[in-house]
């Protein structure tokens, strides 16, 4: 990525824009799109993902009310057209939504509320490795107890996502799928 | 001319190392201010001891010169001076230790409600930064790599081996939790102006809290020998006003999710 960046001489302000990040985004964003398209077919696991996106529990971001309505809009648009077109539609929709104040997806709100995992006094030291791990375990224990996508578990999801490196979360997710996760789930 | 050049050069970078720099860089966090103040406090005692010891040494050399005073005085001990030279050297370290410990523990202080968490992950030889407070799934996150700008691509005014392609943007005047870790070998995340030096150890998450008091661009370098390109993985932190930070993060999030 750096090679691409540096080969064409970009001004400082252009570098600020994190262009390669934007170019990269379709790849990273794809899985999310697929889950959104599949929601009407209601596979339980996928529903969780979409729910976490839609529910107003995502605390960091201000979200307008009526999440059900907005989710309907998403599924409708996704059904109406093939995925690639759907994406363009959605993005245009999102701009419309911003003006009307009714956001379809939480992340697209321009207002970002600064909030993160609070300090946990079980982990008062510099070493926060356990903090991250514990939050991850807590989230999955919570979903096991309260059911997948329970709104009271979302704060734990937010905490572990704030604290754990993405690489670790990916590895742990993989381990959970394989049944080799070392934690008390 | 050379002096002027030096003066000009020393003015150019704001919060980066300067040529012929002797003191620490301008403080941008209370911690760095504390470090600078402690340095000055300790230096007071250092100068005091230096002057006193040199004075004693010079005086002894002068008065007990072998030509001037071939037979030295036959004093072998004196109770008063022995008490004094035991008490005073043991009091001085206390005057140094008290502010030092106060600073040390304030650096370790856990901030109860940090506003954001930024993860700095060291790689051989670049850094990855993750802003995951705004994630709603495991897949998406605001992640970018930060590479140094090669010497050939530098623009006028950029510092050699200090500039990176993607800076860490963070809000000024708010508490920030940095989670520092590494993916391969030990690295270090160090920014002198912010008073931060945190080792990045693979498999461990080190937390450090900073609160940048003024907007600006702060430069730092890797401070743990991490391989051949150890010198080529600098850190650039850009502190922006809070509202600018918010709009910037949302701008970066929209292209990610907007096309989804």
Interface residues (C-beta under 8 A of the other chain):
Chain A: X1 X2 X5 X6 X9 X11 X12 X15 X16 X18 X20 X21 X22 X25 X26 X28 X29 X30 X31 X32 X33 X36 X49 X52 X53 X58 X60 X61 X87 X88 X90 X91 X94 X105 X106 X107 X108 X109 X110 X111 X112 X114 X115 X116 X117 X118 X119 X121 X124 X125 X126 X127 X128 X129 X131 X132 X158 X161 X162 X163 X164 X165 X166 X167 X169 X170 X173
Chain B: X108 X110 X111 X112 X113 X114 X115 X116 X117 X119 X121 X126 X130 X132 X133 X134 X135 X136 X137 X138 X139 X140 X141 X142 X143 X144 X145 X147 X149 X150 X153 X155 X158 X165 X166 X167 X169 X171 X174 X177 X179 X181 X183 X198 X203 X204 X205 X206 X207 X208 X238 X242 X245 X246 X247 X249 X250 X251 X252 X253 X254 X255 X256 X257 X258 X259 X260
